[in-house]
Amino acid sequence: MADPISVEIVLPVHNEERVVAGSVERLHAYLSNGFPFSWRIVIADNGSTDSTRSIARELAERLPSVEVVEVPDPGRGRALKAAWGRSTADVVAYTDVDLSTALTGLLPLVAPLVSGHSDLAIGSRLSAGSVVARGPKRELISRLYNLLLRVVFAVRFRDAQCGFKAMRTDVARCLLPAVRDDEWFFDTELLLLAEHNGLRVHEVPVDWVDDPDSHVDVAATARADLRGVRRVLWTFLRGDGQVELGSLERVPPVDDFGRQAVSFLVIGSVSTLVSLVLFLVLREPLGPLWANAIGLAATAVVNNWANRRWTFRRRGGVGAKWHVAGAAAVFAVTLAVSTIGLVLAEGVAAEVAVLLVVWGLAGLFRFTVLRRWVYPRRAADRRR
């Protein structure tokens, strides 16, 4: 008989003497009342200077399956790294000590990880099914911050900051060493690295009530988060941020032609429209040849990035230089052919017709080259 699945729930605490006992007792009672997996509660005290640590020790002595991890310095990320890094459970999770997130979301959070369907799971206060009570200031800041992440990194998850997350422990061992932040940006950086490396993040709508006595300095945290966003963006732009996942890497299906073709068509159509508008705007002051070159160049970088990320699902630094070189070569061929066509064309209508035909044929050529040689199926794909 297989060993029972084990889940470790961490409560990071820093000067929480007011709520730690009641929250741990409430969580313990909830888990004891039929939670279907083997479980353990870990109180991760990170540098408390009040009586939090002594209360935590008393709880661990009094309640079964409750432990304390003592981290000398403050920082939620630091506490989670220490607790998750030593865990022997199959799944590690954490929730804020104020239990703002309803515990009814715990099983839906853990279940997709136990089944192997997902690698990380997060509570979301911004999903359609969530029920949230908080003030307008925090609501606005949260929505703007997560919108920034979706625009800058094109992430799929909606809520990076909800203090309700879980992860398979084998995935945690791969990701945690790559997370540099030890404080509030820890959550965001963890999720950005996960998606950047192709891991699957499952999002669970939650019931969430804001704690009016929260110790979090919203303004200072927001500034630190923005600095973290800038740092991680620069890391990804340099081609870094790749984590060695080994057998945990998720590979695409063997035959992904249909999805790739539609994705390429959508991205190409948007790029063509933008390039054509730029051509028409710049044709008169610069001439058709320069207008064509600028129009193509203006969309080339974004087009390549979008196809690399969505059409061919390549992320991180592995093969990035080859991918860029291949896309640049295809761009050069497209520019050369369209330039020749414009030299032979007479009048705006003829030039536009030439560009649309050349760009259309070049698109078919680009898709073939990118699919067969620049982004071929990896060895792991071909074995499936």
Secondary structure as the mmCIF struct_conf table of DSSP 4:
data_model
#
loop_
_struct_conf.conf_type_id
_struct_conf.id
_struct_conf.beg_label_comp_id
_struct_conf.beg_label_asym_id
_struct_conf.beg_label_seq_id
_struct_conf.end_label_comp_id
_struct_conf.end_label_asym_id
_struct_conf.end_label_seq_id
HELX_LH_PP_P HELX_LH_PP_P1 ALA A 2 ILE A 5
STRN STRN1 SER A 6 VAL A 13
BEND BEND1 HIS A 14 ASN A 15
TURN_TY1_P TURN_TY1_P1 GLU A 17 VAL A 19
HELX_RH_AL_P HELX_RH_AL_P1 VAL A 20 SER A 32
TURN_TY1_P TURN_TY1_P2 ASN A 33 GLY A 34
BEND BEND2 PRO A 36 PHE A 37
STRN STRN2 SER A 38 ASN A 46
BEND BEND3 GLY A 47 GLY A 47
BEND BEND4 ASP A 50 SER A 51
HELX_RH_AL_P HELX_RH_AL_P2 THR A 52 ARG A 62
BEND BEND5 LEU A 63 LEU A 63
TURN_TY1_P TURN_TY1_P3 PRO A 64 SER A 65
STRN STRN3 VAL A 66 VAL A 71
BEND BEND6 PRO A 72 ASP A 73
HELX_RH_AL_P HELX_RH_AL_P3 ARG A 76 GLY A 85
TURN_TY1_P TURN_TY1_P4 ARG A 86 ARG A 86
BEND BEND7 ALA A 89 ASP A 90
STRN STRN4 VAL A 91 THR A 95
TURN_TY1_P TURN_TY1_P5 VAL A 97 ASP A 98
STRN STRN5 THR A 101 THR A 101
HELX_RH_3T_P HELX_RH_3T_P1 LEU A 103 GLY A 105
HELX_RH_AL_P HELX_RH_AL_P4 LEU A 106 VAL A 114
TURN_TY1_P TURN_TY1_P6 SER A 115 GLY A 116
BEND BEND8 HIS A 117 HIS A 117
BEND BEND9 ASP A 119 ASP A 119
STRN STRN6 LEU A 120 SER A 124
BEND BEND10 ARG A 125 SER A 127
TURN_TY1_P TURN_TY1_P7 ALA A 128 GLY A 129
STRN STRN7 VAL A 131 ALA A 133
HELX_RH_AL_P HELX_RH_AL_P5 PRO A 136 PHE A 153
BEND BEND11 ARG A 156 ARG A 156
BEND BEND12 ARG A 158 ARG A 158
BEND BEND13 ALA A 160 ALA A 160
BEND BEND14 GLY A 163 GLY A 163
STRN STRN8 PHE A 164 ARG A 168
HELX_RH_AL_P HELX_RH_AL_P6 THR A 169 LEU A 175
HELX_RH_3T_P HELX_RH_3T_P2 LEU A 176 ALA A 178
BEND BEND15 GLU A 183 GLU A 183
TURN_TY1_P TURN_TY1_P8 TRP A 184 PHE A 185
HELX_RH_AL_P HELX_RH_AL_P7 PHE A 186 HIS A 196
TURN_TY1_P TURN_TY1_P9 ASN A 197 GLY A 198
STRN STRN9 VAL A 201 PRO A 205
STRN STRN10 ASP A 207 VAL A 209
TURN_TY1_P TURN_TY1_P10 PRO A 212 ASP A 213
HELX_RH_AL_P HELX_RH_AL_P8 VAL A 218 LEU A 237
TURN_TY1_P TURN_TY1_P11 ARG A 238 GLY A 239
HELX_RH_3T_P HELX_RH_3T_P3 GLY A 246 LEU A 248
HELX_LH_PP_P HELX_LH_PP_P2 GLU A 249 PRO A 253
BEND BEND16 VAL A 254 VAL A 254
HELX_RH_AL_P HELX_RH_AL_P9 PHE A 257 LEU A 286
HELX_RH_AL_P HELX_RH_AL_P10 PRO A 288 ALA A 306
HELX_RH_PI_P HELX_RH_PI_P1 ASN A 307 THR A 311
BEND BEND17 PHE A 312 PHE A 312
BEND BEND18 GLY A 316 GLY A 317
TURN_TY1_P TURN_TY1_P12 VAL A 318 GLY A 319
HELX_RH_AL_P HELX_RH_AL_P11 ALA A 320 LEU A 344
BEND BEND19 GLY A 347 GLY A 347
HELX_RH_AL_P HELX_RH_AL_P12 VAL A 348 VAL A 369
HELX_RH_PI_P HELX_RH_PI_P2 LEU A 370 VAL A 374
BEND BEND20 TYR A 375 TYR A 375
HELX_LH_PP_P HELX_LH_PP_P3 PRO A 376 ARG A 378
HELX_RH_AL_P HELX_RH_AL_P13 ALA A 379 ARG A 382
TURN_TY1_P TURN_TY1_P13 ARG A 383 ARG A 383
#
